[in-house]
Amino acid sequence: MATSAIALSAALPSPAAQAKPAALIDTNVSLSRWPFRRCPLDDTPALVAKLRAHGVTQAWAGTFDALLHKDLTTANARLADECARHGKGLLLPIGAINPTLPDWETDLRRCAEVHQMRGVRLHPNYHGYKLGDPLFGRFLAAATDRGLLVQIALVMEDDRTQLALAKAAPTDTAPLPALLKKFPGARVQLLNAFRTLRGKPVLDLAAVGVRFEIATLESVEGAGNLLKQLPPDRLCFGSHAPFYYFESAKLKLQESDLTPAQRAALTHDNARKLLNS
């Protein structure tokens, strides 16, 4: 019996040799508080604990303060501090820019140079401009020159739940394909896109290099079906936590029949390529 036990022990891999858990990069989380109600996990340590419990190895974090605060300089400083204090090694701060403000170029510089942020996040529907406006083109040129990833949140919540005095219609992406042809070096990811965007517009955007994430992808086998249509590097994992329950996004990985290569691309490979390209 002892000999059999020794032989069995020798056949099993050592803990160091066992495969590490697969990486999981969440490209769509937010810190601070949603301005219209409290969300579960809107406290940074609690959100970090939830993400770690589900195996998230990196989370790209914007701030809910970006929606209604005019002082984005301070909002970005708070975001960088929260990520450093509570989520070092997990939270990657993504700064907020409002190109309708008079000194947005300084905020962009601070994001890149002071806070060493790798990307910035826009909320055109809350900030009152369209993607066809010249000011967005000027912003995109400046962000591209700095090599920053640009995330555009098309919506933040279902328009049926919005307060009457705080309506924010989904951002129209129609001008984006033509504009991106002028900036081939731009890296753009759309957040919460599938709440309103489907079919040919998605394919047209993907054709000019736009990336997406799955937080608002609701159809059965949604991720698997979408990966059959898009170039393989266009779709990333995103949860929109804590506004949405993180488990909702995680379930989308389970209910789609993904190949190992597709799962790796969706959960981490595509995000890494997007961030580092």
C-alpha positions in Angstrom: 0.0 0.0 0.0 2.8 2.4 0.9 4.6 1.7 -2.4 1.3 2.4 -4.3 0.8 5.6 -2.5 4.4 6.7 -3.3 4.0 5.8 -6.9 0.7 7.7 -7.1 2.2 10.7 -5.5 5.1 10.7 -7.9 2.6 10.6 -10.9 0.7 13.6 -9.7 2.1 17.1 -10.7 3.5 19.2 -8.0 1.6 22.3 -7.0 4.2 24.5 -8.8 3.8 22.4 -12.0 0.0 22.6 -12.0 -1.5 25.0 -14.6 -2.2 28.5 -13.3 -5.8 29.8 -13.5 -6.6 31.4 -16.9 -6.2 35.2 -17.0 -9.4 37.2 -17.1 -9.2 40.9 -18.0 -12.3 43.0 -17.4 -12.2 46.0 -19.7 -15.3 47.8 -18.3 -15.6 48.6 -14.6 -16.2 51.9 -12.8 -15.2 53.3 -9.4 -17.0 55.8 -7.2 -20.8 56.0 -7.0 -23.4 56.0 -9.7 -25.0 59.5 -9.4 -28.6 58.4 -9.3 -28.7 55.6 -6.8 -26.3 53.4 -4.8 -25.0 50.3 -6.5 -23.8 47.1 -4.7 -20.0 47.1 -4.6 -19.7 50.8 -5.2 -17.0 50.8 -2.5 -13.6 50.1 -4.2 -12.3 47.4 -1.7 -15.6 45.5 -2.0 -15.5 45.7 -5.8 -11.8 44.5 -5.9 -12.7 41.6 -3.6 -15.5 40.5 -5.9 -13.3 40.8 -9.0 -10.5 38.8 -7.4 -13.0 36.1 -6.2 -14.0 35.6 -9.8 -10.5 35.3 -11.1 -10.1 38.7 -12.7 -6.4 39.5 -13.1 -6.8 43.0 -14.4 -9.7 45.5 -14.6 -9.8 48.7 -16.6 -11.5 51.2 -14.3 -13.1 54.4 -15.2 -15.1 56.6 -12.7 -18.8 57.3 -12.4 -17.8 60.9 -11.4 -17.0 61.5 -15.1 -20.7 61.7 -16.0 -21.8 64.8 -14.1 -18.6 66.3 -12.5 -17.2 69.4 -14.2 -13.8 69.1 -12.4 -12.4 66.0 -14.2 -8.9 67.0 -13.1 -9.8 66.1 -9.5 -11.9 63.1 -10.5 -9.0 61.6 -12.4 -6.7 62.2 -9.5 -9.1 60.4 -7.2 -9.4 57.6 -9.6 -5.6 57.1 -9.9 -5.3 57.2 -6.1 -8.1 54.7 -5.5 -6.6 52.3 -8.0 -3.2 52.6 -6.4 -4.4 52.2 -2.8 -7.0 49.5 -3.2 -6.3 47.7 -6.5 -2.6 47.8 -7.1 -1.9 45.0 -9.6 -5.6 44.6 -10.5 -7.1 48.0 -11.3 -5.8 49.9 -14.3 -7.1 53.5 -14.2 -8.7 54.8 -17.3 -9.1 58.6 -17.2 -12.1 60.7 -18.1 -12.0 63.4 -20.7 -14.7 65.9 -21.7 -13.7 67.6 -24.9 -16.4 70.2 -24.5 -14.5 71.7 -21.5 -12.1 74.6 -22.2 -9.0 72.9 -20.9 -9.5 69.3 -21.9 -6.0 69.1 -23.4 -4.5 69.7 -20.0 -6.6 66.9 -18.6 -5.4 64.6 -21.4 -1.8 65.5 -20.7 -2.2 64.9 -16.9 -3.8 61.5 -17.6 -0.8 60.4 -19.7 2.1 62.1 -18.0 1.1 62.6 -14.3 -1.1 59.5 -13.7 0.6 57.3 -16.3 -2.7 56.1 -17.6 -2.9 53.9 -20.6 -6.2 55.0 -21.8 -9.1 57.5 -21.4 -12.9 57.0 -21.4 -15.5 59.3 -23.0 -19.2 59.8 -22.3 -20.5 61.8 -25.3 -24.2 61.4 -24.5 -23.7 62.9 -21.0 -21.3 65.6 -22.1 -23.4 66.8 -25.0 -21.5 66.2 -28.2 -21.6 63.9 -31.2 -18.9 61.8 -32.8 -19.2 63.8 -35.9 -18.4 67.1 -34.1 -15.0 68.7 -35.0 -14.1 68.7 -31.3 -14.2 64.9 -31.1 -11.9 64.8 -34.2 -9.4 67.1 -32.4 -9.6 64.9 -29.3 -9.1 61.7 -31.3 -6.0 63.2 -33.0 -4.5 64.2 -29.7 -5.2 60.9 -28.0 -3.8 59.0 -30.9 -0.6 61.1 -30.9 -0.1 60.1 -27.3 -0.7 56.5 -28.0 -3.7 56.3 -25.7 -6.5 53.8 -25.9 -9.9 55.5 -26.3 -13.0 53.9 -24.7 -16.3 55.4 -25.7 -19.3 54.4 -23.5 -22.3 54.5 -25.9 -24.8 54.2 -23.0 -24.5 53.7 -19.2 -28.1 52.5 -18.4 -31.3 51.5 -20.1 -33.0 54.7 -21.3 -36.3 53.4 -19.7 -34.8 53.8 -16.3 -33.3 57.2 -16.7 -34.6 60.2 -14.7 -36.8 62.6 -16.7 -34.4 65.4 -15.9 -31.3 63.4 -16.8 -32.0 61.8 -20.1 -28.9 60.8 -22.1 -29.7 59.2 -25.5 -27.3 56.5 -26.8 -24.3 57.9 -28.7 -24.7 57.6 -32.5 -21.7 55.7 -34.0 -22.5 56.5 -37.7 -19.7 59.1 -38.1 -17.0 56.8 -36.6 -16.0 54.5 -39.5 -15.2 57.5 -41.8 -13.4 59.3 -39.1 -11.2 56.3 -38.1 -10.0 56.0 -41.7 -8.4 59.4 -41.1 -6.7 58.1 -38.0 -5.5 54.6 -38.7 -3.4 54.6 -35.6 -6.3 55.2 -33.3 -7.3 52.4 -30.8 -11.0 52.6 -30.0 -13.2 50.4 -27.9 -16.9 50.8 -27.5 -18.4 50.1 -24.1 -22.0 48.9 -23.6 -22.4 48.9 -27.3 -24.8 46.0 -27.8 -27.6 47.7 -25.9 -28.4 49.6 -29.1 -25.9 48.5 -31.8 -26.5 45.4 -33.9 -26.0 43.9 -37.3 -24.2 45.8 -40.1 -23.1 48.8 -38.1 -21.2 46.4 -35.8 -19.5 44.8 -38.7 -18.7 48.2 -40.3 -17.1 49.4 -37.1 -15.1 46.2 -36.7 -13.8 46.6 -40.3 -12.1 49.8 -39.3 -10.6 48.3 -36.2 -13.1 49.2 -33.5 -13.2 46.8 -30.5 -16.2 45.9 -28.3 -16.9 44.2 -25.0 -19.8 41.9 -23.9 -21.4 43.6 -20.9 -24.6 44.4 -22.8 -24.6 41.4 -25.1 -27.9 39.6 -24.2 -28.7 37.1 -26.9 -28.4 33.3 -26.3 -25.0 32.1 -27.5 -24.3 35.7 -28.0 -20.5 35.7 -27.7 -20.1 32.6 -29.7 -22.3 33.9 -32.5 -20.6 37.2 -32.6 -17.2 35.7 -32.8 -18.3 33.9 -36.0 -18.9 37.3 -37.6 -16.2 39.5 -36.3 -12.4 39.4 -36.9 -11.0 37.3 -34.0 -9.4 40.2 -32.2 -12.4 42.5 -31.9 -14.3 41.3 -28.9 -13.2 41.6 -25.2 -14.6 40.7 -21.8 -16.4 43.4 -19.9 -18.8 43.4 -17.1 -19.9 47.1 -16.5 -19.6 46.3 -12.8 -20.7 47.5 -10.3 -23.7 48.9 -12.3 -24.3 45.4 -13.6 -23.8 42.2 -11.6 -20.4 40.8 -12.5 -21.8 37.3 -12.6 -24.0 38.3 -15.5 -20.9 38.8 -17.7 -19.2 35.7 -16.4 -22.3 33.6 -17.3 -21.9 34.7 -20.9 -18.6 32.9 -21.1 -20.3 29.7 -19.9 -23.4 29.7 -22.0 -21.5 30.1 -25.3 -19.7 27.1 -26.9 -16.3 28.6 -27.3 -13.1 26.9 -28.6 -10.1 27.2 -26.3 -8.6 29.8 -28.7 -11.8 31.8 -28.7 -12.1 31.7 -25.0 -8.5 32.9 -24.6 -9.0 35.7 -27.1 -12.2 36.8 -25.4 -11.0 36.6 -21.8 -7.5 38.1 -22.1 -5.6 37.9 -25.3 -7.6 40.6 -27.2 -7.5 43.0 -24.3 -3.7 42.6 -24.0 -3.2 43.2 -27.7 -5.5 46.3 -27.6 -3.7 47.8 -24.6 -0.2 47.2 -25.9 -0.6 47.7 -29.6 
